[in-house]
Amino acid sequence: MSNTSEFDGNGIELEVRSKEAAARGVAVLTLARPDSGRLPDWTPGAHIDLALPTGQVRQYSLCGDRWDPCAYRVGVLREPGGRGGSAHIHDELAVGERVTAGGPRNNFPLVPSPRYLFIAGGIGITPLLPMVHQAHILDADWHLLYGGRSRASMAFLDELAPHGDRVSVVPQDERGLPDLAAALGWAGPDAKVYCCGPEPLLAAVEEACAERPPGVLRTERFVARDQGAPVRGEPFQVELARSGRTLTVVPGQSVLRAVGEAGANVLSSCRQGTCGTCETGVLSGTPDHRDSVLDDDERAAGDRMLICVSRAVSDRLVLDL
Amino acid sequence: MDTTAVLPTDDTDPFSPSVLEDPAELHARLREAGPVVHLTRHDVYALSRHEHVHAALRDWQRFQSAAGVGLSNFRYEEPWRPPSLLLEADPPHHDAPRAVLSGVLSPRALRSLRGRWFAEAEELVDQVLADDEFDAVPSLAQAFPLRVFPDAVGLPRQGRENLLPYGDHVFNAFGPDNALVARGRPGLGEVSAWINAQCRRETLDSAGFGARIWSAADRGDITHEQAPLLVRSLLTAGVDTTVHGLAAVLYAFATHPRQWDLLRRDPSLARMAFDEAVRWESPVQTFFRTALTEVEIGGTVIPDGKKILMFLGSANRDPRRWSAPDAFDLERDPSGHVGFGMGVHQCVGQHVARLEAEALVTALARRVERLELTGRPRRHLNNTLRGWESLPVRVTRT
């Protein structure tokens, strides 16, 4: 039986179980809970937030096997310039070390279709890899057009090889740019088109699909989102507005637990940021969102949070409790 | 090790009228017997402790739903209706319909309903409290969901009386083909035809949950073939369950006056009270899964393809998880109960149910000083649901 213990602390704490070079400049990490227990569920296209010891938070698409409930896999490209989170992962992060993750969220879900065209550029292969696997299971008609600078820089070619000519591998130094017109011609009007990769590729695909109905083309952009202040390793204050009480939340303790211990029980259910039951109003302060429920707009609004996993960026939060 | 030698067995029929009337004794016996008990009457494997029910609910990789979440095994038997896209499906087929309905019924989608539902609850409570004595099941537990939910879905007024019988039959049909199922069968054709007609786009009001499901199909998030089945899920699982949940919280308060006083002093406990009642009574008592492979639980191996019966009601009263589990107690934290399930199949309408309950309980707390039973309450027997047919009460107004 899998472990049923609930998370309580800094989102999900994950341990690096393996770290391998999957291609030039691409490190693949396998992450698991320290107790090897079950992780929150995810669907193809989902990403997690990784909070690195450098204080940065980066989003990485999950590219592993969801039928293994106890491991996440991510592929990390060394970002040009050599600074920041990706450099830390490549150069410093070692097997056995721990990182903090925010729960899986999916802005790029795979929707039902008899036919799919997947277009990946470089590290953009990562969210598409589980989609390819799923399209295969569903017995859909599908094709993957996968471009990259050179064969040596393109990750997961070995895993894609068994799919034969359903996958077109287009290293730029051998074959130039991928032939989007031909691929979209194959796709016909009924296919859903999924694209992830660098901005010029996305722009080209968007232009090529401009005449198609809305909802046909689905894209994911890797934007280095500014998360504001770095993740806190220190305690923070939570004020309960209705009772006027103030309490301190220490690292390793969830806001939910701290609030409960102060006598203000808040209903919760999954305790892993997926069901939405413990949503709580935020009257002031800036939450550090680690859940799988709130969308980007709601996060930006900052007026509610899921206190089972989410924490504070600011020194103080005032909650509507 | 010879696992079959240690597997406890029990020949009780968990769907017999006497067990449905009061399952506590069976639950206690199963929990004590071991993590897994073979129920010989139906050749199913029972889980009754919180730890194992909770784990099985989350483990969709090994505990299959697509072979049916009732006793019937779709590997060998034809389902009596087209299977649900949610309840009777596994990932990856489950993903897209679930994502759509989760969005339609999300807390953010419900925010605009909150004010209206609180006002409707006040209005209903005012009407009902014209009398000092009434039956709380039809007057409140049924009346309130039937007033607000079909409007929110966008159903026409006519024919709504079909909703309760349809849900009742679907939940009976998860059990064996017993007298309860037979009782629902004669009128089923007509009721089903009405339900299916309500799932069509033309029938649904353009502002409701149903129309939003159809819009999702227009965006391509689900197919147009899936849309009516997803609307059907709302109509199947959205009414009877809430009715029995509300009846549970009303019964709990009518029999626990001190808890009613606590609520009246602090009406913000309404939300917590509903979940505590859901834990305490477990309106959805059971669901089945099917072993997708050989599944090992607590030293016992369940063979591939066998049905697994999860006793949610027993898990919610397991003394290994809850202190004084049989007490209805607003001062406990009921979080983590499995009354709404857990994991990818967790009740997608849980936020709707909680909002309905919060509205009704809050309105009652404002107007009612004392709530007490005036006669013997009568159970409504169902193979899956635990509910009341009748709760005769007397109220003292504030």
Interface residues (C-beta under 8 A of the other chain):
Chain A: M1 S2 T4 E6 R38 D41 T43 P44 R66 W67 P69 N106 P109 L110 V111 P112 S113 Q134 I137 L138 K192 P213 P214 G215 V216 G260 N265 L267 S268 S269 C270 R271 C275 G276 T277 C278 E279 V293 E298
Chain B: E51 H52 H54 A55 R58 D59 W60 Q61 P91 P92 H93 D95 A96 A99 S106 P107 R108 D218 R219 G220 D221 I222 T223 Q226 R271 M272 D275 E296 I297 G298 D333 P334 S335 G336 H337 F340 M342 G343 V344 Q346 Q350 H351 R354
